[in-house]
Amino acid sequence: MLSSRVAIARGTDPSEMVRQAITLLDAGRVVKGGDRVLIKPNCVADRTPLTGITTDPRIVEELILYANEEGAEEVVVADGGSVDTERVFETTGLKRLAKKHGVRLVDLNRDEKVRIQIPNAMALTEVDVAKTALDCNCIINVPKLKVHHIALVTLAIKNLMGVILPKSIIHAQLHEKLSDLATFFKPRLNVIDGTVGSEIDEVNGRPVQMNLIIVGVDIVATDSVGAAVMGISPQSVRHIALSESRGVGCADLDQIQVVGNSIEKVKKNFELPPEFRG
């Protein structure tokens, strides 16, 4: 298995793109029989996926089917957004989807808390985490392709923030804390929803039609490709660079094997948040 291989699938059918990207990745059995699988979308705000803000439910549905086919004991879809997550579940169609497939849908903001300690943390020595995130031994991380007004990008590493409680504690020393989370939580698969991305802002941005899915095992490599697809150097994103320096993964595009479509073929230069315009 090449952890520094990242697959880019392009098309108009999200379900088809997910399967294509997983096949291209050739990462072996990501989900194993008996696994308790947590599918973690981005449900940060009460916006539909077409706005580029939240994860497309068609991608989540395909991952539910994939996990079940691989013999998962349980599949849970869960997130904790910055607003009423239950309302976001309704708006995005995840509530209907969970009912259709008989999977648990969990608002991590209302979940039982467990205090964890992060070894060798730079800033987030201990933090309360939603119990569901710890109970599931296989995380499939499903962020959206977006820029961010503080973090510059919000991709797979930033999407881990949904499991902590409260969210507000992370904004001081943001990059160090995001990197700390990436040393503790190790998603088996990272699936960036690039069907529609968001430029300028992560919640009130402008949608960018991209028609792609980016998939990788290495969370740093996946984020690095995601950043590059938006025209952003991975090394300019501090939490990506920090995570690479700590051995979490690879941020060097020259060392990442991109399969399927090339970065140059799909790349669009996203308009950055005002805070990052030089």
C-alpha distance (Angstrom), angle and dihedral (degrees) to the residues before:
residue distance angle dihedral
M1 . . .
L2 3.79 . .
S3 3.81 107.4 .
S4 3.80 89.5 -171.6
R5 3.79 93.1 57.3
V6 3.80 115.0 105.9
A7 3.81 124.3 -174.0
I8 3.80 125.4 -147.0
A9 3.81 116.1 -164.6
R10 3.79 121.0 -173.4
G11 3.80 129.7 -162.6
T12 3.78 146.2 91.3
D13 3.82 100.3 -90.0
P14 3.84 110.5 76.1
S15 3.82 93.3 -164.2
E16 3.78 91.8 52.9
M17 3.81 91.7 46.1
V18 3.81 92.2 52.8
R19 3.80 92.1 53.5
Q20 3.78 92.3 43.6
A21 3.80 92.9 50.7
I22 3.82 93.5 47.4
T23 3.81 89.9 50.1
L24 3.81 91.5 47.8
L25 3.79 90.9 48.9
D26 3.81 90.5 58.6
A27 3.80 91.2 -164.6
G28 3.79 97.6 153.4
R29 3.79 121.0 -123.1
V30 3.77 106.0 -13.3
V31 3.81 92.3 175.1
K32 3.80 117.2 44.1
G33 3.77 131.2 -162.3
G34 3.79 111.5 -80.3
D35 3.81 95.1 20.4
R36 3.77 120.2 144.0
V37 3.78 101.5 -137.6
L38 3.79 125.9 -155.1
I39 3.81 114.2 -163.5
K40 3.81 105.7 -160.8
P41 3.83 113.8 -164.3
N42 3.81 126.9 177.0
C43 3.81 108.9 -97.6
V44 3.79 96.8 158.4
A45 3.80 98.1 138.4
D46 3.79 141.6 14.5
R47 3.80 94.8 -94.3
T48 3.80 132.8 119.5
P49 3.83 119.3 -112.5
L50 3.83 90.0 -110.3
T51 3.81 88.5 69.9
G52 3.81 88.9 63.6
I53 3.81 91.1 -119.0
T54 3.83 106.0 98.3
T55 3.80 135.4 40.1
D56 3.80 117.5 -89.7
P57 3.84 110.2 -112.7
R58 3.82 90.9 -141.3
I59 3.80 88.3 67.6
V60 3.79 91.4 48.2
E61 3.81 90.5 48.7
E62 3.79 92.4 53.1
L63 3.80 90.3 49.9
I64 3.81 90.6 50.5
L65 3.81 89.4 53.5
Y66 3.81 91.0 45.3
A67 3.82 93.1 51.0
N68 3.80 92.2 47.8
E69 3.81 92.0 48.7
E70 3.80 89.1 52.9
G71 3.81 91.1 55.1
A72 3.80 103.8 -100.7
E73 3.78 113.0 177.7
E74 3.80 91.2 -146.1
V75 3.79 136.6 1.6
V76 3.80 120.0 -154.4
V77 3.80 126.3 -175.5
A78 3.79 111.0 -155.7
D79 3.78 145.5 158.1
G80 3.77 141.2 151.7
G81 3.78 113.5 -139.9
S82 3.79 133.0 -169.3
V83 3.81 91.8 -104.8
D84 3.82 133.6 33.8
T85 3.81 99.7 -39.5
E86 3.80 92.8 -164.3
R87 3.79 89.0 60.6
V88 3.82 90.3 49.2
F89 3.82 89.8 51.5
E90 3.80 87.3 56.4
T91 3.82 95.7 45.1
T92 3.80 94.9 47.7
G93 3.80 95.0 46.0
L94 3.79 94.3 -116.2
K95 3.80 92.2 121.7
R96 3.78 91.8 57.7
L97 3.80 90.5 43.2
A98 3.80 94.1 52.6
K99 3.79 90.8 50.6
K100 3.81 91.5 48.6
H101 3.80 93.0 54.6
G102 3.79 98.8 32.7
V103 3.80 95.8 -120.3
R104 3.78 127.5 142.8
L105 3.80 116.2 -103.3
V106 3.80 111.8 -156.8
D107 3.78 131.1 -168.2
L108 3.80 99.1 -146.8
N109 3.81 91.1 -160.6
R110 3.80 88.3 67.1
D111 3.79 96.2 39.2
E112 3.78 125.5 111.5
K113 3.81 110.8 -83.6
V114 3.79 125.6 -126.6
R115 3.80 121.1 -171.1
I116 3.79 112.1 -133.2
Q117 3.78 132.5 -175.1
I118 3.79 118.8 -140.2
P119 3.82 112.5 -145.1
N120 3.81 116.0 -128.6
A121 3.80 91.2 2.8
M122 3.79 118.8 176.7
A123 3.81 94.9 -151.9
L124 3.83 111.6 -20.2
T125 3.80 99.7 69.6
E126 3.79 93.6 159.4
V127 3.77 134.3 3.2
D128 3.79 142.2 167.5
V129 3.79 112.2 -104.9
A130 3.80 131.1 -170.4
K131 3.82 107.7 -99.0
T132 3.82 92.5 -134.0
A133 3.82 90.0 63.8
L134 3.80 90.0 56.4
D135 3.81 95.6 42.2
C136 3.81 92.2 57.7
N137 3.81 113.2 76.3
C138 3.82 95.2 -165.3
I139 3.80 120.8 54.6
I140 3.79 121.6 -168.9
N141 3.78 105.0 -166.5
V142 3.83 114.8 -152.2
P143 3.81 111.8 -177.4
K144 3.78 129.3 165.5
L145 3.82 125.9 -111.9
K146 3.82 101.7 -107.1
V147 3.77 146.0 136.3
H148 3.82 119.1 -124.3
H149 3.79 130.2 -145.3
I150 3.82 93.7 -135.4
A151 3.82 106.5 20.2
L152 3.85 94.5 37.1
V153 3.82 90.3 -133.9
T154 3.78 133.2 31.7
L155 3.78 109.3 -156.1
A156 3.81 134.8 125.9
I157 3.82 99.3 -35.7
K158 3.79 93.1 45.7
N159 3.82 90.3 47.0
L160 3.82 88.7 65.9
M161 3.80 87.0 72.1
G162 3.81 88.8 80.0
V163 3.82 91.5 75.7
I164 3.82 96.9 58.3
L165 3.79 128.8 87.4
P166 2.97 124.5 -116.5
K167 3.81 103.0 16.6
S168 3.81 93.2 -156.6
I169 3.81 94.1 74.7
I170 3.79 93.0 69.2
H171 3.80 101.4 63.8
A172 3.81 96.7 79.4
Q173 3.83 106.4 75.2
L174 3.79 87.0 3.1
H175 3.80 98.7 172.7
E176 3.79 94.1 47.7
K177 3.81 91.5 49.0
L178 3.79 93.2 47.4
S179 3.79 88.8 51.2
D180 3.81 89.6 48.9
L181 3.82 89.7 54.6
A182 3.80 89.5 50.5
T183 3.81 90.5 55.7
F184 3.82 90.8 53.8
F185 3.81 105.0 37.4
K186 3.79 114.9 54.3
P187 3.81 111.3 -172.6
R188 3.80 112.3 -155.3
L189 3.80 89.9 -143.3
N190 3.80 134.6 17.5
V191 3.81 116.5 -157.9
I192 3.81 114.7 -175.6
D193 3.80 112.0 -157.0
G194 3.78 103.1 -137.4
T195 3.79 96.6 162.1
V196 3.79 87.7 110.2
G197 3.80 120.0 1.8
S198 3.80 131.1 -166.0
E199 3.79 126.8 -124.9
I200 3.84 129.5 -170.2
D201 3.83 94.4 22.0
E202 3.80 141.0 16.4
V203 3.82 96.2 -130.4
N204 3.81 106.8 18.7
G205 3.77 98.8 28.7
R206 3.78 133.9 127.8
P207 3.81 117.5 -94.3
V208 3.81 117.9 -115.9
Q209 3.81 117.1 -161.0
M210 3.83 106.1 -134.7
N211 3.84 106.0 152.4
L212 3.79 95.0 -153.3
I213 3.79 144.9 114.1
I214 3.82 123.5 -151.0
V215 3.82 117.0 -157.9
G216 3.79 131.8 -177.6
V217 3.78 143.9 148.5
D218 3.81 94.3 -143.1
I219 3.82 104.5 73.7
V220 3.81 93.3 -157.4
A221 3.80 93.6 48.7
T222 3.81 91.1 46.9
D223 3.81 91.6 51.4
S224 3.80 90.8 45.1
V225 3.79 91.4 55.9
G226 3.81 90.4 43.9
A227 3.80 91.2 52.7
A228 3.81 92.1 46.7
V229 3.81 91.1 50.6
M230 3.83 87.1 58.5
G231 3.82 90.0 50.1
I232 3.81 93.9 -103.9
S233 3.81 123.5 129.7
P234 3.84 109.1 -122.2
Q235 3.81 90.4 -140.0
S236 3.82 89.7 59.6
V237 3.81 89.9 61.6
R238 3.78 103.1 83.1
H239 3.81 99.1 -155.1
I240 3.81 90.2 51.0
A241 3.82 92.2 49.6
L242 3.81 92.0 44.7
S243 3.79 92.3 49.9
E244 3.79 91.2 51.2
S245 3.80 91.5 49.8
R246 3.82 88.9 53.9
G247 3.79 92.9 53.0
V248 3.80 97.1 -107.5
G249 3.80 92.8 127.5
C250 3.79 148.6 -48.5
A251 3.81 124.2 -62.5
D252 3.81 96.8 170.0
L253 3.80 106.7 108.0
D254 3.81 89.6 -158.3
Q255 3.81 89.0 61.1
I256 3.81 96.9 44.6
Q257 3.79 116.8 89.9
V258 3.80 105.9 -140.3
V259 3.81 111.7 -161.9
G260 3.79 131.3 -172.3
N261 3.78 104.6 21.8
S262 3.79 124.0 13.3
I263 3.80 122.3 -117.7
E264 3.80 90.3 -118.2
K265 3.79 92.0 53.5
V266 3.82 94.7 56.3
K267 3.81 102.1 26.8
K268 3.80 122.4 125.5
N269 3.79 122.6 176.6
F270 3.80 104.0 -121.0
E271 3.79 117.4 -148.3
L272 3.78 105.7 -108.7
P273 3.81 126.6 -131.6
P274 3.82 112.8 -88.9
E275 3.82 89.2 -107.2
F276 3.81 90.8 65.3
R277 3.79 101.6 42.2
G278 3.79 109.7 112.8
